[in-house]
Amino acid sequence: MKKFKDAFNGLKIAFSHKAVLVQLLLGIMAIIGGIIVKLDYYEWLAFIICIFVVITCEIFNTAVEKIGDYLNDEYDERIKTLKDLSSGAVLFSSIGSLIVCIVVCLRRII
């Protein structure tokens, strides 16, 4: 039970960060768009998976940034590289999710 308590505390901390909240807001907007275009079962699965992947990447990105700030509060090229990589993962998952959204919505609109 302690592990679940710790995990929920981690989510509480994550959702207190602006970047994670922005991704959550974008996920909610995707859900509203899905309701508008009346997604079917498999399209909803694709949307939900995309939303969770992007938010998960953003949580990891936030963790990497916190670790980097903890290790060195001054500029360090190695820490910058780590932060850039984790930000890149968020961007990559976001682009993939946007492609899924466009393909699904275009299919519904056309």
N, C-alpha and C positions, 0 to 999 in steps of 0.2 A: 504493500500500500504506500510505503514511503516513496518508492520510485514514481508512482503515479502522482503523488503530491508534488514531488520535485518537478515532474514533467509539466503539470498544470501551472506551477509557478513559473516555469520557463516560458510557457505560452503567455502568461500574464505580463511578464517582463517584455517579451517580444512585441506584444500588441500595444505596449506603451511607447514604442518607437515610431516616429513619423513615417519612416520609409516603409515599414511593415503595414501601417495603417493605410498608406497610399495604395499599396498593392491590394489590400483588403477592399478598399473602396472601388478600385478598378474591377475586382472580382464580382462585387455586388452589381456594378454596372453591366458586366457581362451576363449575369443572371437575369437582370431586368431585360436586356436585349434578347436573351433566350426565351423569356416568357412572351415577349412581343412577337417574335417570329415563330413561336410554337414549336420548339425543338422536340424531336422524338427521343426515345429512350437512349439510343446509342449516342446521339448528339449531346444529350445532357451528360452522359458519362465522359465524353471527350472534354466538354467544358469544365466539369468538376475536376477532372484530373489535371487539366491545364491550370486552373485556379490554385489548386493545392501545390502543384510543382513550383509555380512562381512564388507563392508565399513562403514555401519551404526554403527555396533558394534565398529569398530576402532575409529570412531568419538566420540562415547560415552566414550570409553576408554581414549582417549586424554582429553576429558572434565574432567573426574574423576581425571586424573593425574594432570591437571592444578588446579583443586579445592584443591586437597591434598597439592600441592606445595604452594598454596596461604595461606592455613590455617596454615601450619607449614613447615618451610623450614629445620627443623631438623628431624632426624629419629623419627618416631612414629609408633609403631606396629599396631595401629588401622588404620592409613592411609595406611600402607603397605598392610594390609588385604583388604582394599577397592580397592587399585590399583591391587592387585593380582586377586581379583574377576572380575574386569572389563577386565583384560588381559585374564582371563580364558574364559570369554564370547567370546572374539575374537577368541581364540584358538578353542573353541567348535564349533562356527559357521564356522570356516575355515575347521575343520575336516569334518563336515557335508557337506560342499560344495565340498570338495575333493572327498568324497564318491559319491555324485551325479555325479561329473565329470567322475570318474572312471567307474561307472555303465553305463552312457550314452555313453562314448567313447568306452568302451569294446563292447557294443552292436553294435556300428557302425563298429568297426574293425573286430569283429568275424563274 
